[in-house]
Amino acid sequence: MTGTSTLLIVVGLFLVGGIISFVKQRMPTGLIVLLSIGAAMCLVAGVLRLEVWN
């Protein structure tokens, strides 16, 4: 596991926590969707950068 992949996964999980918080606060749906897309991109990029795929 490289530092970059770890960082991307941690940021993605942080954004997932933000999504849960925003849903509980009943924030606008567009903001939640945007945050969801960013979280998904971070998590996918972090998982794809793992060195287990070589």
All heavy atoms as atom14 arrays in JSON, in Angstrom:
{
  "sequence": "MTGTSTLLIVVGLFLVGGIISFVKQRMPTGLIVLLSIGAAMCLVAGVLRLEVWN",
  "atom14_mask": [
    [1, 1, 1, 1, 1, 1, 1, 1, 0, 0, 0, 0, 0, 0],
    [1, 1, 1, 1, 1, 1, 1, 0, 0, 0, 0, 0, 0, 0],
    [1, 1, 1, 1, 0, 0, 0, 0, 0, 0, 0, 0, 0, 0],
    [1, 1, 1, 1, 1, 1, 1, 0, 0, 0, 0, 0, 0, 0],
    [1, 1, 1, 1, 1, 1, 0, 0, 0, 0, 0, 0, 0, 0],
    [1, 1, 1, 1, 1, 1, 1, 0, 0, 0, 0, 0, 0, 0],
    [1, 1, 1, 1, 1, 1, 1, 1, 0, 0, 0, 0, 0, 0],
    [1, 1, 1, 1, 1, 1, 1, 1, 0, 0, 0, 0, 0, 0],
    [1, 1, 1, 1, 1, 1, 1, 1, 0, 0, 0, 0, 0, 0],
    [1, 1, 1, 1, 1, 1, 1, 0, 0, 0, 0, 0, 0, 0],
    [1, 1, 1, 1, 1, 1, 1, 0, 0, 0, 0, 0, 0, 0],
    [1, 1, 1, 1, 0, 0, 0, 0, 0, 0, 0, 0, 0, 0],
    [1, 1, 1, 1, 1, 1, 1, 1, 0, 0, 0, 0, 0, 0],
    [1, 1, 1, 1, 1, 1, 1, 1, 1, 1, 1, 0, 0, 0],
    [1, 1, 1, 1, 1, 1, 1, 1, 0, 0, 0, 0, 0, 0],
    [1, 1, 1, 1, 1, 1, 1, 0, 0, 0, 0, 0, 0, 0],
    [1, 1, 1, 1, 0, 0, 0, 0, 0, 0, 0, 0, 0, 0],
    [1, 1, 1, 1, 0, 0, 0, 0, 0, 0, 0, 0, 0, 0],
    [1, 1, 1, 1, 1, 1, 1, 1, 0, 0, 0, 0, 0, 0],
    [1, 1, 1, 1, 1, 1, 1, 1, 0, 0, 0, 0, 0, 0],
    [1, 1, 1, 1, 1, 1, 0, 0, 0, 0, 0, 0, 0, 0],
    [1, 1, 1, 1, 1, 1, 1, 1, 1, 1, 1, 0, 0, 0],
    [1, 1, 1, 1, 1, 1, 1, 0, 0, 0, 0, 0, 0, 0],
    [1, 1, 1, 1, 1, 1, 1, 1, 1, 0, 0, 0, 0, 0],
    [1, 1, 1, 1, 1, 1, 1, 1, 1, 0, 0, 0, 0, 0],
    [1, 1, 1, 1, 1, 1, 1, 1, 1, 1, 1, 0, 0, 0],
    [1, 1, 1, 1, 1, 1, 1, 1, 0, 0, 0, 0, 0, 0],
    [1, 1, 1, 1, 1, 1, 1, 0, 0, 0, 0, 0, 0, 0],
    [1, 1, 1, 1, 1, 1, 1, 0, 0, 0, 0, 0, 0, 0],
    [1, 1, 1, 1, 0, 0, 0, 0, 0, 0, 0, 0, 0, 0],
    [1, 1, 1, 1, 1, 1, 1, 1, 0, 0, 0, 0, 0, 0],
    [1, 1, 1, 1, 1, 1, 1, 1, 0, 0, 0, 0, 0, 0],
    [1, 1, 1, 1, 1, 1, 1, 0, 0, 0, 0, 0, 0, 0],
    [1, 1, 1, 1, 1, 1, 1, 1, 0, 0, 0, 0, 0, 0],
    [1, 1, 1, 1, 1, 1, 1, 1, 0, 0, 0, 0, 0, 0],
    [1, 1, 1, 1, 1, 1, 0, 0, 0, 0, 0, 0, 0, 0],
    [1, 1, 1, 1, 1, 1, 1, 1, 0, 0, 0, 0, 0, 0],
    [1, 1, 1, 1, 0, 0, 0, 0, 0, 0, 0, 0, 0, 0],
    [1, 1, 1, 1, 1, 0, 0, 0, 0, 0, 0, 0, 0, 0],
    [1, 1, 1, 1, 1, 0, 0, 0, 0, 0, 0, 0, 0, 0],
    [1, 1, 1, 1, 1, 1, 1, 1, 0, 0, 0, 0, 0, 0],
    [1, 1, 1, 1, 1, 1, 0, 0, 0, 0, 0, 0, 0, 0],
    [1, 1, 1, 1, 1, 1, 1, 1, 0, 0, 0, 0, 0, 0],
    [1, 1, 1, 1, 1, 1, 1, 0, 0, 0, 0, 0, 0, 0],
    [1, 1, 1, 1, 1, 0, 0, 0, 0, 0, 0, 0, 0, 0],
    [1, 1, 1, 1, 0, 0, 0, 0, 0, 0, 0, 0, 0, 0],
    [1, 1, 1, 1, 1, 1, 1, 0, 0, 0, 0, 0, 0, 0],
    [1, 1, 1, 1, 1, 1, 1, 1, 0, 0, 0, 0, 0, 0],
    [1, 1, 1, 1, 1, 1, 1, 1, 1, 1, 1, 0, 0, 0],
    [1, 1, 1, 1, 1, 1, 1, 1, 0, 0, 0, 0, 0, 0],
    [1, 1, 1, 1, 1, 1, 1, 1, 1, 0, 0, 0, 0, 0],
    [1, 1, 1, 1, 1, 1, 1, 0, 0, 0, 0, 0, 0, 0],
    [1, 1, 1, 1, 1, 1, 1, 1, 1, 1, 1, 1, 1, 1],
    [1, 1, 1, 1, 1, 1, 1, 1, 0, 0, 0, 0, 0, 0]
  ],
  "atom14_positions": [
    [[0.84, -1.17, 0.0], [0.0, 0.0, 0.0], [0.89, 1.24, 0.0], [1.73, 1.4, 0.87], [-0.87, -0.01, 1.26], [-2.29, 0.28, 1.01], [-3.29, -0.27, 2.39], [-4.23, 1.18, 2.65], [0.0, 0.0, 0.0], [0.0, 0.0, 0.0], [0.0, 0.0, 0.0], [0.0, 0.0, 0.0], [0.0, 0.0, 0.0], [0.0, 0.0, 0.0]],
    [[0.7, 2.07, -0.97], [1.5, 3.28, -1.04], [0.82, 4.4, -0.27], [-0.35, 4.31, 0.1], [1.68, 3.72, -2.51], [0.41, 4.02, -3.05], [2.35, 2.64, -3.32], [0.0, 0.0, 0.0], [0.0, 0.0, 0.0], [0.0, 0.0, 0.0], [0.0, 0.0, 0.0], [0.0, 0.0, 0.0], [0.0, 0.0, 0.0], [0.0, 0.0, 0.0]],
    [[1.55, 5.47, -0.04], [1.01, 6.6, 0.7], [-0.13, 7.27, -0.03], [-1.1, 7.73, 0.58], [0.0, 0.0, 0.0], [0.0, 0.0, 0.0], [0.0, 0.0, 0.0], [0.0, 0.0, 0.0], [0.0, 0.0, 0.0], [0.0, 0.0, 0.0], [0.0, 0.0, 0.0], [0.0, 0.0, 0.0], [0.0, 0.0, 0.0], [0.0, 0.0, 0.0]],
    [[-0.03, 7.32, -1.36], [-1.08, 7.98, -2.14], [-2.39, 7.21, -2.07], [-3.46, 7.8, -1.9], [-0.64, 8.11, -3.61], [0.62, 8.75, -3.66], [-1.64, 8.91, -4.41], [0.0, 0.0, 0.0], [0.0, 0.0, 0.0], [0.0, 0.0, 0.0], [0.0, 0.0, 0.0], [0.0, 0.0, 0.0], [0.0, 0.0, 0.0], [0.0, 0.0, 0.0]],
    [[-2.31, 5.89, -2.18], [-3.54, 5.1, -2.12], [-4.16, 5.19, -0.73], [-5.39, 5.28, -0.6], [-3.27, 3.64, -2.5], [-2.4, 3.03, -1.58], [0.0, 0.0, 0.0], [0.0, 0.0, 0.0], [0.0, 0.0, 0.0], [0.0, 0.0, 0.0], [0.0, 0.0, 0.0], [0.0, 0.0, 0.0], [0.0, 0.0, 0.0], [0.0, 0.0, 0.0]],
    [[-3.33, 5.18, 0.29], [-3.85, 5.32, 1.66], [-4.54, 6.66, 1.84], [-5.63, 6.74, 2.42], [-2.7, 5.19, 2.67], [-2.04, 3.95, 2.46], [-3.21, 5.25, 4.08], [0.0, 0.0, 0.0], [0.0, 0.0, 0.0], [0.0, 0.0, 0.0], [0.0, 0.0, 0.0], [0.0, 0.0, 0.0], [0.0, 0.0, 0.0], [0.0, 0.0, 0.0]],
    [[-3.92, 7.72, 1.34], [-4.48, 9.06, 1.46], [-5.82, 9.16, 0.73], [-6.79, 9.71, 1.27], [-3.5, 10.1, 0.92], [-3.97, 11.55, 1.0], [-4.04, 11.99, 2.45], [-3.02, 12.44, 0.23], [0.0, 0.0, 0.0], [0.0, 0.0, 0.0], [0.0, 0.0, 0.0], [0.0, 0.0, 0.0], [0.0, 0.0, 0.0], [0.0, 0.0, 0.0]],
    [[-5.91, 8.61, -0.47], [-7.15, 8.66, -1.23], [-8.27, 7.9, -0.53], [-9.42, 8.35, -0.49], [-6.93, 8.11, -2.63], [-6.19, 9.03, -3.6], [-5.79, 8.26, -4.85], [-7.04, 10.22, -3.97], [0.0, 0.0, 0.0], [0.0, 0.0, 0.0], [0.0, 0.0, 0.0], [0.0, 0.0, 0.0], [0.0, 0.0, 0.0], [0.0, 0.0, 0.0]],
    [[-7.95, 6.74, 0.04], [-8.97, 5.96, 0.74], [-9.43, 6.69, 2.0], [-10.63, 6.74, 2.29], [-8.42, 4.55, 1.06], [-8.25, 3.77, -0.23], [-9.35, 3.82, 2.01], [-7.53, 2.45, -0.08], [0.0, 0.0, 0.0], [0.0, 0.0, 0.0], [0.0, 0.0, 0.0], [0.0, 0.0, 0.0], [0.0, 0.0, 0.0], [0.0, 0.0, 0.0]],
    [[-8.5, 7.29, 2.74], [-8.87, 8.03, 3.95], [-9.74, 9.24, 3.61], [-10.75, 9.49, 4.28], [-7.61, 8.45, 4.74], [-7.93, 9.45, 5.82], [-6.93, 7.23, 5.33], [0.0, 0.0, 0.0], [0.0, 0.0, 0.0], [0.0, 0.0, 0.0], [0.0, 0.0, 0.0], [0.0, 0.0, 0.0], [0.0, 0.0, 0.0], [0.0, 0.0, 0.0]],
    [[-9.39, 9.96, 2.58], [-10.2, 11.12, 2.16], [-11.58, 10.66, 1.71], [-12.59, 11.29, 2.03], [-9.48, 11.91, 1.04], [-10.41, 12.93, 0.4], [-8.25, 12.6, 1.6], [0.0, 0.0, 0.0], [0.0, 0.0, 0.0], [0.0, 0.0, 0.0], [0.0, 0.0, 0.0], [0.0, 0.0, 0.0], [0.0, 0.0, 0.0], [0.0, 0.0, 0.0]],
    [[-11.64, 9.54, 0.98], [-12.93, 9.01, 0.55], [-13.81, 8.64, 1.73], [-15.01, 8.93, 1.74], [0.0, 0.0, 0.0], [0.0, 0.0, 0.0], [0.0, 0.0, 0.0], [0.0, 0.0, 0.0], [0.0, 0.0, 0.0], [0.0, 0.0, 0.0], [0.0, 0.0, 0.0], [0.0, 0.0, 0.0], [0.0, 0.0, 0.0], [0.0, 0.0, 0.0]],
    [[-13.23, 8.0, 2.75], [-14.0, 7.63, 3.93], [-14.43, 8.87, 4.72], [-15.53, 8.9, 5.28], [-13.2, 6.68, 4.82], [-12.96, 5.29, 4.22], [-12.05, 4.49, 5.12], [-14.27, 4.57, 3.99], [0.0, 0.0, 0.0], [0.0, 0.0, 0.0], [0.0, 0.0, 0.0], [0.0, 0.0, 0.0], [0.0, 0.0, 0.0], [0.0, 0.0, 0.0]],
    [[-13.59, 9.89, 4.74], [-13.95, 11.15, 5.38], [-15.17, 11.78, 4.68], [-16.09, 12.28, 5.33], [-12.76, 12.11, 5.35], [-13.04, 13.45, 5.95], [-13.1, 13.62, 7.31], [-13.24, 14.55, 5.12], [-13.36, 14.87, 7.86], [-13.49, 15.8, 5.65], [-13.56, 15.96, 7.03], [0.0, 0.0, 0.0], [0.0, 0.0, 0.0], [0.0, 0.0, 0.0]],
    [[-15.15, 11.74, 3.36], [-16.28, 12.29, 2.6], [-17.55, 11.47, 2.81], [-18.65, 12.03, 2.83], [-15.92, 12.36, 1.12], [-14.85, 13.41, 0.76], [-14.5, 13.3, -0.73], [-15.31, 14.8, 1.1], [0.0, 0.0, 0.0], [0.0, 0.0, 0.0], [0.0, 0.0, 0.0], [0.0, 0.0, 0.0], [0.0, 0.0, 0.0], [0.0, 0.0, 0.0]],
    [[-17.41, 10.17, 2.98], [-18.59, 9.33, 3.27], [-19.2, 9.74, 4.61], [-20.42, 9.82, 4.76], [-18.22, 7.83, 3.26], [-19.34, 6.98, 3.84], [-17.9, 7.37, 1.85], [0.0, 0.0, 0.0], [0.0, 0.0, 0.0], [0.0, 0.0, 0.0], [0.0, 0.0, 0.0], [0.0, 0.0, 0.0], [0.0, 0.0, 0.0], [0.0, 0.0, 0.0]],
    [[-18.34, 10.03, 5.59], [-18.85, 10.55, 6.87], [-19.56, 11.87, 6.7], [-20.58, 12.13, 7.35], [0.0, 0.0, 0.0], [0.0, 0.0, 0.0], [0.0, 0.0, 0.0], [0.0, 0.0, 0.0], [0.0, 0.0, 0.0], [0.0, 0.0, 0.0], [0.0, 0.0, 0.0], [0.0, 0.0, 0.0], [0.0, 0.0, 0.0], [0.0, 0.0, 0.0]],
    [[-19.06, 12.72, 5.82], [-19.72, 13.98, 5.51], [-21.07, 13.78, 4.86], [-22.03, 14.51, 5.14], [0.0, 0.0, 0.0], [0.0, 0.0, 0.0], [0.0, 0.0, 0.0], [0.0, 0.0, 0.0], [0.0, 0.0, 0.0], [0.0, 0.0, 0.0], [0.0, 0.0, 0.0], [0.0, 0.0, 0.0], [0.0, 0.0, 0.0], [0.0, 0.0, 0.0]],
    [[-21.16, 12.77, 4.0], [-22.45, 12.46, 3.36], [-23.48, 12.07, 4.41], [-24.62, 12.56, 4.39], [-22.27, 11.32, 2.33], [-21.41, 11.79, 1.16], [-23.62, 10.83, 1.82], [-20.91, 10.67, 0.28], [0.0, 0.0, 0.0], [0.0, 0.0, 0.0], [0.0, 0.0, 0.0], [0.0, 0.0, 0.0], [0.0, 0.0, 0.0], [0.0, 0.0, 0.0]],
    [[-23.08, 11.2, 5.33], [-24.0, 10.77, 6.39], [-24.44, 11.97, 7.22], [-25.63, 12.12, 7.54], [-23.32, 9.7, 7.26], [-23.08, 8.44, 6.44], [-24.16, 9.38, 8.5], [-22.2, 7.42, 7.11], [0.0, 0.0, 0.0], [0.0, 0.0, 0.0], [0.0, 0.0, 0.0], [0.0, 0.0, 0.0], [0.0, 0.0, 0.0], [0.0, 0.0, 0.0]],
    [[-23.51, 12.85, 7.55], [-23.83, 14.04, 8.33], [-24.78, 14.96, 7.58], [-25.74, 15.49, 8.15], [-22.55, 14.77, 8.69], [-22.81, 15.99, 9.32], [0.0, 0.0, 0.0], [0.0, 0.0, 0.0], [0.0, 0.0, 0.0], [0.0, 0.0, 0.0], [0.0, 0.0, 0.0], [0.0, 0.0, 0.0], [0.0, 0.0, 0.0], [0.0, 0.0, 0.0]],
    [[-24.52, 15.16, 6.29], [-25.36, 16.06, 5.49], [-26.77, 15.5, 5.33], [-27.73, 16.25, 5.3], [-24.73, 16.31, 4.12], [-23.63, 17.33, 4.14], [-23.09, 17.79, 5.33], [-23.13, 17.84, 2.97], [-22.07, 18.74, 5.35], [-22.12, 18.79, 2.96], [-21.6, 19.24, 4.16], [0.0, 0.0, 0.0], [0.0, 0.0, 0.0], [0.0, 0.0, 0.0]],
    [[-26.89, 14.18, 5.2], [-28.22, 13.57, 5.08], [-29.0, 13.78, 6.38], [-30.19, 14.1, 6.36], [-28.1, 12.07, 4.73], [-29.44, 11.37, 4.89], [-27.58, 11.9, 3.31], [0.0, 0.0, 0.0], [0.0, 0.0, 0.0], [0.0, 0.0, 0.0], [0.0, 0.0, 0.0], [0.0, 0.0, 0.0], [0.0, 0.0, 0.0], [0.0, 0.0, 0.0]],
    [[-28.33, 13.63, 7.53], [-29.0, 13.82, 8.81], [-29.43, 15.27, 9.01], [-30.43, 15.55, 9.66], [-28.08, 13.4, 9.96], [-27.93, 11.9, 10.08], [-27.06, 11.55, 11.26], [-26.91, 10.05, 11.4], [-26.04, 9.68, 12.53], [0.0, 0.0, 0.0], [0.0, 0.0, 0.0], [0.0, 0.0, 0.0], [0.0, 0.0, 0.0], [0.0, 0.0, 0.0]],
    [[-28.65, 16.21, 8.46], [-28.98, 17.63, 8.59], [-29.97, 18.11, 7.52], [-30.33, 19.28, 7.5], [-27.71, 18.47, 8.48], [-26.74, 18.26, 9.59], [-25.49, 19.1, 9.39], [-25.51, 20.14, 8.75], [-24.39, 18.63, 9.95], [0.0, 0.0, 0.0], [0.0, 0.0, 0.0], [0.0, 0.0, 0.0], [0.0, 0.0, 0.0], [0.0, 0.0, 0.0]],
    [[-30.36, 17.21, 6.64], [-31.28, 17.52, 5.54], [-30.76, 18.66, 4.65], [-31.49, 19.61, 4.35], [-32.67, 17.85, 6.06], [-33.28, 16.71, 6.85], [-34.7, 17.04, 7.25], [-35.2, 16.06, 8.2], [-35.88, 14.98, 7.86], [-36.1, 14.73, 6.61], [-36.3, 14.16, 8.79], [0.0, 0.0, 0.0], [0.0, 0.0, 0.0], [0.0, 0.0, 0.0]],
    [[-29.51, 18.54, 4.25], [-28.91, 19.51, 3.34], [-29.47, 19.3, 1.93], [-30.11, 18.28, 1.67], [-27.39, 19.33, 3.32], [-26.73, 19.68, 4.63], [-26.85, 21.4, 4.98], [-25.18, 21.8, 5.27], [0.0, 0.0, 0.0], [0.0, 0.0, 0.0], [0.0, 0.0, 0.0], [0.0, 0.0, 0.0], [0.0, 0.0, 0.0], [0.0, 0.0, 0.0]],
    [[-29.23, 20.24, 1.01], [-29.74, 20.1, -0.35], [-29.22, 18.82, -1.04], [-28.07, 18.42, -0.85], [-29.22, 21.34, -1.07], [-28.96, 22.32, 0.01], [-28.57, 21.53, 1.22], [0.0, 0.0, 0.0], [0.0, 0.0, 0.0], [0.0, 0.0, 0.0], [0.0, 0.0, 0.0], [0.0, 0.0, 0.0], [0.0, 0.0, 0.0], [0.0, 0.0, 0.0]],
    [[-30.08, 18.22, -1.83], [-29.75, 16.96, -2.49], [-28.59, 17.11, -3.47], [-27.75, 16.21, -3.58], [-30.99, 16.42, -3.23], [-32.08, 16.41, -2.33], [-30.74, 15.03, -3.75], [0.0, 0.0, 0.0], [0.0, 0.0, 0.0], [0.0, 0.0, 0.0], [0.0, 0.0, 0.0], [0.0, 0.0, 0.0], [0.0, 0.0, 0.0], [0.0, 0.0, 0.0]],
    [[-28.51, 18.23, -4.15], [-27.43, 18.45, -5.1], [-26.07, 18.42, -4.42], [-25.1, 17.87, -4.97], [0.0, 0.0, 0.0], [0.0, 0.0, 0.0], [0.0, 0.0, 0.0], [0.0, 0.0, 0.0], [0.0, 0.0, 0.0], [0.0, 0.0, 0.0], [0.0, 0.0, 0.0], [0.0, 0.0, 0.0], [0.0, 0.0, 0.0], [0.0, 0.0, 0.0]],
    [[-25.99, 18.97, -3.24], [-24.74, 18.98, -2.49], [-24.36, 17.56, -2.06], [-23.2, 17.17, -2.13], [-24.89, 19.88, -1.27], [-23.65, 20.1, -0.4], [-22.56, 20.78, -1.21], [-24.01, 20.94, 0.8], [0.0, 0.0, 0.0], [0.0, 0.0, 0.0], [0.0, 0.0, 0.0], [0.0, 0.0, 0.0], [0.0, 0.0, 0.0], [0.0, 0.0, 0.0]],
    [[-25.34, 16.78, -1.65], [-25.09, 15.41, -1.24], [-24.64, 14.56, -2.43], [-23.72, 13.75, -2.32], [-26.35, 14.8, -0.56], [-26.63, 15.56, 0.73], [-26.18, 13.33, -0.31], [-27.95, 15.23, 1.38], [0.0, 0.0, 0.0], [0.0, 0.0, 0.0], [0.0, 0.0, 0.0], [0.0, 0.0, 0.0], [0.0, 0.0, 0.0], [0.0, 0.0, 0.0]],
    [[-25.25, 14.78, -3.58], [-24.86, 14.04, -4.79], [-23.43, 14.39, -5.19], [-22.63, 13.51, -5.53], [-25.85, 14.32, -5.94], [-25.32, 13.81, -7.27], [-27.2, 13.73, -5.63], [0.0, 0.0, 0.0], [0.0, 0.0, 0.0], [0.0, 0.0, 0.0], [0.0, 0.0, 0.0], [0.0, 0.0, 0.0], [0.0, 0.0, 0.0], [0.0, 0.0, 0.0]],
    [[-23.1, 15.67, -5.13], [-21.74, 16.1, -5.48], [-20.71, 15.49, -4.53], [-19.66, 15.01, -4.96], [-21.67, 17.63, -5.44], [-20.37, 18.26, -5.9], [-20.13, 17.95, -7.37], [-20.42, 19.75, -5.68], [0.0, 0.0, 0.0], [0.0, 0.0, 0.0], [0.0, 0.0, 0.0], [0.0, 0.0, 0.0], [0.0, 0.0, 0.0], [0.0, 0.0, 0.0]],
    [[-21.02, 15.48, -3.25], [-20.14, 14.88, -2.26], [-20.02, 13.38, -2.47], [-18.94, 12.8, -2.32], [-20.67, 15.19, -0.86], [-19.72, 15.07, 0.31], [-18.53, 15.97, 0.12], [-20.44, 15.42, 1.59], [0.0, 0.0, 0.0], [0.0, 0.0, 0.0], [0.0, 0.0, 0.0], [0.0, 0.0, 0.0], [0.0, 0.0, 0.0], [0.0, 0.0, 0.0]],
    [[-21.11, 12.74, -2.86], [-21.1, 11.3, -3.12], [-20.2, 10.96, -4.31], [-19.45, 9.97, -4.28], [-22.51, 10.78, -3.4], [-23.35, 11.05, -2.34], [0.0, 0.0, 0.0], [0.0, 0.0, 0.0], [0.0, 0.0, 0.0], [0.0, 0.0, 0.0], [0.0, 0.0, 0.0], [0.0, 0.0, 0.0], [0.0, 0.0, 0.0], [0.0, 0.0, 0.0]],
    [[-20.27, 11.77, -5.35], [-19.43, 11.54, -6.53], [-17.96, 11.69, -6.16], [-17.12, 10.87, -6.55], [-19.83, 12.5, -7.66], [-21.21, 12.15, -8.18], [-18.81, 12.48, -8.79], [-21.81, 13.17, -9.12], [0.0, 0.0, 0.0], [0.0, 0.0, 0.0], [0.0, 0.0, 0.0], [0.0, 0.0, 0.0], [0.0, 0.0, 0.0], [0.0, 0.0, 0.0]],
    [[-17.64, 12.71, -5.38], [-16.25, 12.91, -4.96], [-15.75, 11.78, -4.08], [-14.62, 11.31, -4.24], [0.0, 0.0, 0.0], [0.0, 0.0, 0.0], [0.0, 0.0, 0.0], [0.0, 0.0, 0.0], [0.0, 0.0, 0.0], [0.0, 0.0, 0.0], [0.0, 0.0, 0.0], [0.0, 0.0, 0.0], [0.0, 0.0, 0.0], [0.0, 0.0, 0.0]],
    [[-16.59, 11.3, -3.17], [-16.21, 10.19, -2.29], [-15.98, 8.92, -3.11], [-15.0, 8.2, -2.89], [-17.27, 9.96, -1.23], [0.0, 0.0, 0.0], [0.0, 0.0, 0.0], [0.0, 0.0, 0.0], [0.0, 0.0, 0.0], [0.0, 0.0, 0.0], [0.0, 0.0, 0.0], [0.0, 0.0, 0.0], [0.0, 0.0, 0.0], [0.0, 0.0, 0.0]],
    [[-16.88, 8.66, -4.05], [-16.74, 7.46, -4.88], [-15.47, 7.53, -5.72], [-14.75, 6.53, -5.85], [-17.97, 7.31, -5.77], [0.0, 0.0, 0.0], [0.0, 0.0, 0.0], [0.0, 0.0, 0.0], [0.0, 0.0, 0.0], [0.0, 0.0, 0.0], [0.0, 0.0, 0.0], [0.0, 0.0, 0.0], [0.0, 0.0, 0.0], [0.0, 0.0, 0.0]],
    [[-15.17, 8.7, -6.28], [-13.96, 8.84, -7.08], [-12.71, 8.63, -6.24], [-11.76, 7.96, -6.68], [-13.94, 10.21, -7.76], [-14.92, 10.31, -8.91], [-15.1, 11.94, -9.66], [-13.51, 12.65, -9.62], [0.0, 0.0, 0.0], [0.0, 0.0, 0.0], [0.0, 0.0, 0.0], [0.0, 0.0, 0.0], [0.0, 0.0, 0.0], [0.0, 0.0, 0.0]],
    [[-12.68, 9.18, -5.03], [-11.52, 9.0, -4.16], [-11.34, 7.54, -3.78], [-10.22, 7.01, -3.81], [-11.66, 9.83, -2.89], [-11.29, 11.56, -3.11], [0.0, 0.0, 0.0], [0.0, 0.0, 0.0], [0.0, 0.0, 0.0], [0.0, 0.0, 0.0], [0.0, 0.0, 0.0], [0.0, 0.0, 0.0], [0.0, 0.0, 0.0], [0.0, 0.0, 0.0]],
    [[-12.42, 6.87, -3.41], [-12.33, 5.48, -3.0], [-11.9, 4.58, -4.16], [-11.03, 3.72, -4.01], [-13.65, 5.0, -2.41], [-13.98, 5.56, -1.04], [-15.39, 5.17, -0.63], [-12.98, 5.08, 0.0], [0.0, 0.0, 0.0], [0.0, 0.0, 0.0], [0.0, 0.0, 0.0], [0.0, 0.0, 0.0], [0.0, 0.0, 0.0], [0.0, 0.0, 0.0]],
    [[-12.48, 4.8, -5.34], [-12.12, 3.98, -6.5], [-10.66, 4.22, -6.89], [-9.92, 3.28, -7.17], [-13.07, 4.26, -7.68], [-12.56, 3.66, -8.97], [-14.45, 3.72, -7.36], [0.0, 0.0, 0.0], [0.0, 0.0, 0.0], [0.0, 0.0, 0.0], [0.0, 0.0, 0.0], [0.0, 0.0, 0.0], [0.0, 0.0, 0.0], [0.0, 0.0, 0.0]],
    [[-10.23, 5.48, -6.9], [-8.85, 5.78, -7.24], [-7.88, 5.17, -6.23], [-6.83, 4.64, -6.6], [-8.64, 7.29, -7.33], [0.0, 0.0, 0.0], [0.0, 0.0, 0.0], [0.0, 0.0, 0.0], [0.0, 0.0, 0.0], [0.0, 0.0, 0.0], [0.0, 0.0, 0.0], [0.0, 0.0, 0.0], [0.0, 0.0, 0.0], [0.0, 0.0, 0.0]],
    [[-8.23, 5.23, -4.95], [-7.37, 4.64, -3.92], [-7.27, 3.14, -4.05], [-6.19, 2.55, -3.92], [0.0, 0.0, 0.0], [0.0, 0.0, 0.0], [0.0, 0.0, 0.0], [0.0, 0.0, 0.0], [0.0, 0.0, 0.0], [0.0, 0.0, 0.0], [0.0, 0.0, 0.0], [0.0, 0.0, 0.0], [0.0, 0.0, 0.0], [0.0, 0.0, 0.0]],
    [[-8.38, 2.48, -4.33], [-8.37, 1.02, -4.47], [-7.61, 0.62, -5.73], [-6.85, -0.35, -5.72], [-9.81, 0.47, -4.48], [-9.85, -0.98, -4.9], [-10.44, 0.64, -3.11], [0.0, 0.0, 0.0], [0.0, 0.0, 0.0], [0.0, 0.0, 0.0], [0.0, 0.0, 0.0], [0.0, 0.0, 0.0], [0.0, 0.0, 0.0], [0.0, 0.0, 0.0]],
    [[-7.8, 1.37, -6.82], [-7.1, 1.02, -8.06], [-5.59, 1.26, -7.96], [-4.83, 0.64, -8.69], [-7.68, 1.79, -9.23], [-9.07, 1.36, -9.68], [-9.56, 2.25, -10.81], [-9.08, -0.09, -10.11], [0.0, 0.0, 0.0], [0.0, 0.0, 0.0], [0.0, 0.0, 0.0], [0.0, 0.0, 0.0], [0.0, 0.0, 0.0], [0.0, 0.0, 0.0]],
    [[-5.16, 2.16, -7.09], [-3.73, 2.42, -6.93], [-3.05, 1.42, -6.01], [-1.84, 1.45, -5.87], [-3.49, 3.84, -6.4], [-3.7, 4.9, -7.45], [-3.19, 6.25, -6.98], [-1.81, 6.22, -6.57], [-0.78, 6.49, -7.39], [-1.0, 6.78, -8.63], [0.45, 6.46, -6.92], [0.0, 0.0, 0.0], [0.0, 0.0, 0.0], [0.0, 0.0, 0.0]],
    [[-3.81, 0.55, -5.37], [-3.2, -0.48, -4.53], [-2.29, -1.36, -5.39], [-2.57, -1.61, -6.56], [-4.26, -1.34, -3.86], [-5.09, -0.65, -2.77], [-6.18, -1.6, -2.3], [-4.21, -0.25, -1.6], [0.0, 0.0, 0.0], [0.0, 0.0, 0.0], [0.0, 0.0, 0.0], [0.0, 0.0, 0.0], [0.0, 0.0, 0.0], [0.0, 0.0, 0.0]],
    [[-1.25, -1.87, -4.81], [-0.28, -2.64, -5.58], [-0.64, -4.12, -5.67], [0.16, -4.93, -6.15], [1.1, -2.46, -4.97], [1.6, -1.04, -5.11], [2.98, -0.84, -4.54], [3.54, -1.81, -4.02], [3.46, 0.29, -4.62], [0.0, 0.0, 0.0], [0.0, 0.0, 0.0], [0.0, 0.0, 0.0], [0.0, 0.0, 0.0], [0.0, 0.0, 0.0]],
    [[-1.81, -4.52, -5.21], [-2.2, -5.92, -5.28], [-2.67, -6.3, -6.68], [-2.83, -7.47, -6.99], [-3.33, -6.26, -4.28], [-2.83, -6.11, -2.86], [-4.54, -5.39, -4.5], [0.0, 0.0, 0.0], [0.0, 0.0, 0.0], [0.0, 0.0, 0.0], [0.0, 0.0, 0.0], [0.0, 0.0, 0.0], [0.0, 0.0, 0.0], [0.0, 0.0, 0.0]],
    [[-2.9, -5.3, -7.57], [-3.41, -5.59, -8.89], [-2.31, -5.96, -9.88], [-2.58, -6.37, -10.98], [-4.17, -4.38, -9.44], [-5.22, -3.89, -8.51], [-5.23, -2.69, -7.85], [-6.4, -4.57, -8.07], [-6.34, -2.59, -7.06], [-7.07, -3.73, -7.17], [-6.94, -5.81, -8.36], [-8.27, -4.09, -6.56], [-8.12, -6.17, -7.76], [-8.77, -5.32, -6.87]],
    [[-1.05, -5.79, -9.51], [0.06, -6.08, -10.45], [0.31, -7.55, -10.6], [0.27, -8.34, -9.78], [1.34, -5.39, -9.99], [1.23, -3.88, -10.14], [0.5, -3.42, -11.0], [1.92, -3.17, -9.32], [0.0, 0.0, 0.0], [0.0, 0.0, 0.0], [0.0, 0.0, 0.0], [0.0, 0.0, 0.0], [0.0, 0.0, 0.0], [0.0, 0.0, 0.0]]
  ]
}
